[in-house]
Amino acid sequence: MKTKVLTAVCAVALLMSGTSRALAQDDPAVDMLADFLVVRPACLVATVVGSAFFVLSLPISAASGSVKQAKHILVCAPARATFSRPLGDMEALPGYYY
C-alpha cells in the first residue's frame, strides 16, 4: 500500500513540475482557502514550536544578549504571520520573517 501511494505522489509531482506559470490561475478564493486550510495551521504550529524552542534557548540567548532577536525569529514572526496577516495574502508571508 505504501509503495502505491508513494508511486502516485511521485507521479503527480513529476507531472506538476512541468506545468508553466501560464497555466496558473490567480483566484483569490483559492488563495484564501489554501491559506485557511494549509498555511495558517502550519504557521500556528510554527508559533507553538518556536515558542517552545525560545523557552529552551532563553538561558543561552540571555547570556549572549540576543533575547530580542530570538523572540522575533522564533515567536513574533510566526505569530504575526498566523494572526495579523490578511487572509489569502501569500505574498506578504515572507516579509514577516525579516
C-alpha positions as CSV (number, residue, x, y, z in Angstrom):
1,M,0.0,0.0,0.0
2,K,2.8,2.4,0.9
3,T,4.5,1.7,-2.4
4,K,1.4,2.6,-4.4
5,V,0.8,5.8,-2.5
6,L,4.5,6.8,-2.9
7,T,4.4,6.0,-6.6
8,A,1.2,8.1,-7.0
9,V,2.7,11.0,-5.2
10,C,5.9,10.9,-7.2
11,A,3.9,10.7,-10.5
12,V,1.8,13.7,-9.6
13,A,5.0,15.6,-8.5
14,L,6.6,14.8,-11.9
15,L,3.5,15.8,-13.8
16,M,3.2,19.1,-11.9
17,S,6.8,20.0,-12.3
18,G,6.3,20.6,-16.0
19,T,3.4,23.0,-15.5
20,S,4.2,26.5,-16.7
21,R,3.2,29.7,-14.8
22,A,0.9,30.5,-17.8
23,L,-1.4,27.8,-16.6
24,A,-1.6,29.2,-13.1
25,Q,-4.8,31.0,-12.1
26,D,-5.0,34.0,-9.8
27,D,-8.2,33.1,-8.0
28,P,-8.5,34.9,-4.6
29,A,-10.9,32.3,-3.4
30,V,-8.4,29.5,-3.9
31,D,-5.7,31.6,-2.2
32,M,-8.0,32.2,0.8
33,L,-9.0,28.6,1.0
34,A,-5.4,27.4,0.8
35,D,-4.3,30.0,3.4
36,F,-7.1,28.9,5.8
37,L,-6.6,25.2,5.4
38,V,-2.8,24.8,5.0
39,V,-0.8,27.9,5.7
40,R,-2.5,29.2,8.8
41,P,-2.3,25.9,10.6
42,A,1.3,25.5,9.6
43,C,2.1,29.0,10.9
44,L,0.2,28.2,14.2
45,V,2.4,25.0,14.6
46,A,5.5,27.1,13.8
47,T,4.4,29.6,16.6
48,V,3.9,26.9,19.2
49,V,7.1,25.0,18.3
50,G,9.1,28.3,18.1
51,S,7.8,29.3,21.5
52,A,9.0,26.1,23.0
53,F,12.4,26.5,21.4
54,F,12.5,30.1,22.6
55,V,11.9,29.0,26.2
56,L,14.6,26.3,25.8
57,S,17.1,28.7,24.3
58,L,16.4,31.5,26.7
59,P,19.3,30.9,29.1
60,I,21.7,30.8,26.1
61,S,20.2,33.8,24.4
62,A,20.1,35.8,27.7
63,A,23.8,35.1,28.2
64,S,24.7,36.2,24.7
65,G,22.4,39.2,24.7
66,S,20.2,38.1,21.8
67,V,16.9,37.6,23.6
68,K,15.1,40.2,21.3
69,Q,16.4,38.5,18.1
70,A,15.4,35.1,19.3
71,K,12.0,36.3,20.3
72,H,11.4,38.0,17.0
73,I,12.5,35.0,14.9
74,L,11.1,32.2,16.9
75,V,7.8,33.7,18.3
76,C,6.8,37.1,16.9
77,A,7.3,36.4,13.2
78,P,5.2,33.2,13.1
79,A,2.6,34.7,15.3
80,R,2.2,37.7,13.1
81,A,2.0,35.5,10.0
82,T,-0.7,33.5,11.7
83,F,-2.9,36.1,13.3
84,S,-2.4,39.5,11.7
85,R,-1.7,38.8,8.0
86,P,-4.8,39.3,5.7
87,L,-6.4,36.1,4.7
88,G,-5.1,34.9,1.3
89,D,-2.2,37.3,1.2
90,M,0.6,34.8,0.5
91,E,3.0,37.4,-1.0
92,A,3.3,39.2,2.4
93,L,4.2,35.9,4.2
94,P,8.0,36.0,3.7
95,G,8.1,39.7,4.8
96,Y,7.1,38.7,8.4
97,Y,10.3,36.8,8.8
98,Y,12.7,39.7,8.0
